[in-house]
């Protein structure tokens, strides 16, 4: 949710890191962003769950990768 919220606001996500246990927004705002970005017109709860699970795994791997660390790659992958 934190990534999607900042993405919608046009923020630069290159230096953003998820903060465990931090709470932002309301449950309604969270659900609205998931519905907007999941890519299915009328998703089931299972489809929303799969979307959020997949997105979470991808973002966690991205944060853990040295190749996605802006301090390591500098500006060679700006916006990637």
N, CA and C atoms as a LAMMPS dump frame, in Angstrom:
ITEM: TIMESTEP
0
ITEM: NUMBER OF ATOMS
240
ITEM: BOX BOUNDS ff ff ff
-5.0000000000000000e+02 5.0000000000000000e+02
-5.0000000000000000e+02 5.0000000000000000e+02
-5.0000000000000000e+02 5.0000000000000000e+02
ITEM: ATOMS id mol type element x y z
1 1 1 N 0.82 -1.192 0
2 1 2 C 0 0 0
3 1 3 C 0.862 1.252 0
4 2 1 N 1.942 1.224 0.805
5 2 2 C 2.795 2.411 0.888
6 2 3 C 3.414 2.747 -0.465
7 3 1 N 3.83 1.736 -1.204
8 3 2 C 4.397 1.97 -2.535
9 3 3 C 3.335 2.493 -3.491
10 4 1 N 2.171 1.865 -3.522
11 4 2 C 1.109 2.289 -4.441
12 4 3 C 0.651 3.711 -4.142
13 5 1 N 0.56 4.047 -2.879
14 5 2 C 0.144 5.393 -2.479
15 5 3 C 1.134 6.429 -2.997
16 6 1 N 2.401 6.17 -2.803
17 6 2 C 3.423 7.113 -3.271
18 6 3 C 3.508 7.147 -4.8
19 7 1 N 3.305 5.993 -5.43
20 7 2 C 3.296 5.938 -6.886
21 7 3 C 2.185 6.823 -7.437
22 8 1 N 0.986 6.74 -6.873
23 8 2 C -0.136 7.569 -7.311
24 8 3 C 0.113 9.051 -7.083
25 9 1 N 0.903 9.376 -6.061
26 9 2 C 1.213 10.778 -5.766
27 9 3 C 2.359 11.308 -6.625
28 10 1 N 2.956 10.429 -7.442
29 10 2 C 4.046 10.838 -8.316
30 10 3 C 5.388 10.949 -7.609
31 11 1 N 5.509 10.318 -6.456
32 11 2 C 6.769 10.369 -5.706
33 11 3 C 7.831 9.494 -6.359
34 12 1 N 9.087 9.844 -6.131
35 12 2 C 10.198 9.029 -6.586
36 12 3 C 10.33 7.844 -5.628
37 13 1 N 10.17 6.64 -6.136
38 13 2 C 10.208 5.444 -5.301
39 13 3 C 11.61 4.851 -5.177
40 14 1 N 12.583 5.414 -5.873
41 14 2 C 13.935 4.852 -5.862
42 14 3 C 14.547 4.825 -4.466
43 15 1 N 14.214 5.776 -3.644
44 15 2 C 14.808 5.848 -2.303
45 15 3 C 13.801 5.542 -1.201
46 16 1 N 12.633 5.067 -1.552
47 16 2 C 11.636 4.713 -0.552
48 16 3 C 11.827 3.265 -0.117
49 17 1 N 11.739 3.016 1.177
50 17 2 C 11.803 1.671 1.74
51 17 3 C 10.604 1.478 2.648
52 18 1 N 10.005 0.301 2.549
53 18 2 C 8.887 -0.043 3.418
54 18 3 C 9.335 -0.038 4.869
55 19 1 N 8.509 0.518 5.736
56 19 2 C 8.799 0.552 7.157
57 19 3 C 7.884 -0.449 7.859
58 20 1 N 8.438 -1.586 8.305
59 20 2 C 7.613 -2.6 8.965
60 20 3 C 6.821 -2.031 10.142
61 21 1 N 5.622 -2.496 10.276
62 21 2 C 4.697 -2.141 11.354
63 21 3 C 4.209 -0.697 11.301
64 22 1 N 4.57 0.046 10.255
65 22 2 C 4.043 1.406 10.131
66 22 3 C 2.675 1.34 9.458
67 23 1 N 1.772 2.174 9.901
68 23 2 C 0.406 2.175 9.38
69 23 3 C 0.155 3.507 8.691
70 24 1 N -0.353 3.422 7.469
71 24 2 C -0.703 4.626 6.722
72 24 3 C -2.088 4.432 6.125
73 25 1 N -2.839 5.487 6.056
74 25 2 C -4.134 5.445 5.404
75 25 3 C -5.159 4.598 6.144
76 26 1 N -6.329 4.541 5.546
77 26 2 C -7.433 3.775 6.124
78 26 3 C -7.609 2.467 5.346
79 27 1 N -8.316 1.511 5.923
80 27 2 C -8.594 0.278 5.18
81 27 3 C -9.331 0.548 3.862
82 28 1 N -10.228 1.53 3.86
83 28 2 C -10.965 1.859 2.642
84 28 3 C -10.024 2.403 1.56
85 29 1 N -9.091 3.257 1.95
86 29 2 C -8.119 3.809 0.995
87 29 3 C -7.225 2.697 0.445
88 30 1 N -6.831 1.779 1.298
89 30 2 C -6.004 0.645 0.89
90 30 3 C -6.742 -0.208 -0.134
91 31 1 N -7.978 -0.559 0.165
92 31 2 C -8.771 -1.375 -0.751
93 31 3 C -8.979 -0.662 -2.075
94 32 1 N -9.221 0.628 -2.038
95 32 2 C -9.424 1.408 -3.262
96 32 3 C -8.18 1.371 -4.148
97 33 1 N -6.995 1.523 -3.562
98 33 2 C -5.761 1.469 -4.348
99 33 3 C -5.526 0.078 -4.931
100 34 1 N -5.804 -0.964 -4.149
101 34 2 C -5.653 -2.325 -4.665
102 34 3 C -6.598 -2.572 -5.83
103 35 1 N -7.838 -2.118 -5.712
104 35 2 C -8.807 -2.287 -6.798
105 35 3 C -8.374 -1.519 -8.044
106 36 1 N -7.803 -0.36 -7.849
107 36 2 C -7.362 0.473 -8.963
108 36 3 C -6.187 -0.138 -9.715
109 37 1 N -5.281 -0.795 -8.993
110 37 2 C -4.038 -1.261 -9.592
111 37 3 C -3.954 -2.755 -9.88
112 38 1 N -4.929 -3.536 -9.47
113 38 2 C -4.782 -4.994 -9.599
114 38 3 C -4.927 -5.473 -11.042
115 39 1 N -5.509 -4.68 -11.926
116 39 2 C -5.584 -5.061 -13.333
117 39 3 C -6.789 -5.896 -13.712
118 40 1 N -7.68 -6.158 -12.769
119 40 2 C -8.897 -6.918 -13.039
120 40 3 C -10.075 -5.982 -12.788
121 41 1 N -11.036 -5.967 -13.716
122 41 2 C -12.156 -5.022 -13.619
123 41 3 C -12.985 -5.252 -12.361
124 42 1 N -13.374 -6.472 -12.096
125 42 2 C -14.188 -6.787 -10.924
126 42 3 C -13.557 -7.971 -10.197
127 43 1 N -12.459 -7.729 -9.462
128 43 2 C -11.702 -8.841 -8.882
129 43 3 C -12.421 -9.51 -7.711
130 44 1 N -12.162 -10.785 -7.566
131 44 2 C -12.622 -11.507 -6.383
132 44 3 C -11.634 -11.234 -5.255
133 45 1 N -12 -11.669 -4.049
134 45 2 C -11.079 -11.508 -2.93
135 45 3 C -9.804 -12.309 -3.17
136 46 1 N -9.945 -13.47 -3.806
137 46 2 C -8.766 -14.293 -4.096
138 46 3 C -7.83 -13.577 -5.069
139 47 1 N -8.398 -12.914 -6.068
140 47 2 C -7.565 -12.177 -7.028
141 47 3 C -6.865 -11 -6.355
142 48 1 N -7.561 -10.31 -5.461
143 48 2 C -6.919 -9.215 -4.719
144 48 3 C -5.819 -9.747 -3.807
145 49 1 N -6.071 -10.874 -3.18
146 49 2 C -5.065 -11.476 -2.314
147 49 3 C -3.837 -11.881 -3.113
148 50 1 N -4.041 -12.491 -4.281
149 50 2 C -2.912 -12.893 -5.122
150 50 3 C -2.136 -11.68 -5.617
151 51 1 N -2.847 -10.624 -5.989
152 51 2 C -2.183 -9.401 -6.431
153 51 3 C -1.312 -8.819 -5.327
154 52 1 N -1.876 -8.706 -4.127
155 52 2 C -1.114 -8.105 -3.033
156 52 3 C 0.051 -8.999 -2.617
157 53 1 N -0.156 -10.305 -2.628
158 53 2 C 0.92 -11.229 -2.276
159 53 3 C 2.067 -11.114 -3.279
160 54 1 N 1.733 -11.144 -4.583
161 54 2 C 2.757 -11.056 -5.626
162 54 3 C 3.492 -9.719 -5.554
163 55 1 N 2.752 -8.632 -5.411
164 55 2 C 3.377 -7.315 -5.323
165 55 3 C 4.296 -7.24 -4.11
166 56 1 N 3.863 -7.771 -2.984
167 56 2 C 4.671 -7.754 -1.775
168 56 3 C 5.974 -8.529 -1.963
169 57 1 N 5.895 -9.704 -2.573
170 57 2 C 7.095 -10.518 -2.818
171 57 3 C 8.066 -9.775 -3.736
172 58 1 N 7.549 -9.186 -4.806
173 58 2 C 8.4 -8.477 -5.76
174 58 3 C 9.07 -7.271 -5.115
175 59 1 N 8.322 -6.508 -4.344
176 59 2 C 8.89 -5.319 -3.702
177 59 3 C 9.895 -5.692 -2.619
178 60 1 N 9.625 -6.764 -1.877
179 60 2 C 10.579 -7.234 -0.856
180 60 3 C 11.884 -7.666 -1.52
181 61 1 N 11.786 -8.401 -2.63
182 61 2 C 12.989 -8.826 -3.349
183 61 3 C 13.745 -7.626 -3.925
184 62 1 N 13.001 -6.654 -4.405
185 62 2 C 13.628 -5.445 -4.947
186 62 3 C 14.395 -4.702 -3.852
187 63 1 N 13.787 -4.562 -2.692
188 63 2 C 14.463 -3.875 -1.588
189 63 3 C 15.709 -4.627 -1.136
190 64 1 N 15.701 -5.95 -1.25
191 64 2 C 16.826 -6.765 -0.806
192 64 3 C 17.944 -6.852 -1.845
193 65 1 N 17.666 -6.489 -3.077
194 65 2 C 18.639 -6.617 -4.158
195 65 3 C 19.617 -5.445 -4.182
196 66 1 N 20.876 -5.754 -4.232
197 66 2 C 21.898 -4.71 -4.324
198 66 3 C 21.783 -3.968 -5.655
199 67 1 N 21.267 -4.629 -6.673
200 67 2 C 21.148 -4.004 -7.99
201 67 3 C 20.022 -2.983 -8.058
202 68 1 N 19.152 -2.963 -7.068
203 68 2 C 18.089 -1.962 -6.986
204 68 3 C 18.386 -0.909 -5.936
205 69 1 N 19.548 -0.981 -5.327
206 69 2 C 19.95 -0.027 -4.313
207 69 3 C 20.569 1.192 -4.988
208 70 1 N 19.934 2.369 -4.874
209 70 2 C 20.463 3.558 -5.551
210 70 3 C 21.853 3.967 -5.071
211 71 1 N 22.22 3.59 -3.86
212 71 2 C 23.57 3.901 -3.38
213 71 3 C 24.618 3.045 -4.092
214 72 1 N 24.227 1.87 -4.549
215 72 2 C 25.143 0.966 -5.254
216 72 3 C 25.21 1.277 -6.75
217 73 1 N 24.068 1.449 -7.387
218 73 2 C 24.046 1.635 -8.845
219 73 3 C 24.139 3.1 -9.25
220 74 1 N 24.028 4.008 -8.304
221 74 2 C 24.082 5.433 -8.641
222 74 3 C 22.873 5.801 -9.468
223 75 1 N 23.09 6.593 -10.503
224 75 2 C 21.97 7.016 -11.355
225 75 3 C 21.906 6.228 -12.654
226 76 1 N 22.575 5.081 -12.714
227 76 2 C 22.606 4.306 -13.963
228 76 3 C 21.265 3.651 -14.269
229 77 1 N 20.417 3.427 -13.267
230 77 2 C 19.102 2.82 -13.473
231 77 3 C 17.995 3.747 -13.007
232 78 1 N 18.179 5.03 -13.132
233 78 2 C 17.208 6.005 -12.645
234 78 3 C 15.83 5.739 -13.24
235 79 1 N 14.837 5.562 -12.356
236 79 2 C 13.483 5.326 -12.795
237 79 3 C 13.156 3.887 -13.126
238 80 1 N 14.136 3.011 -13.048
239 80 2 C 13.906 1.605 -13.376
240 80 3 C 12.967 0.996 -12.388
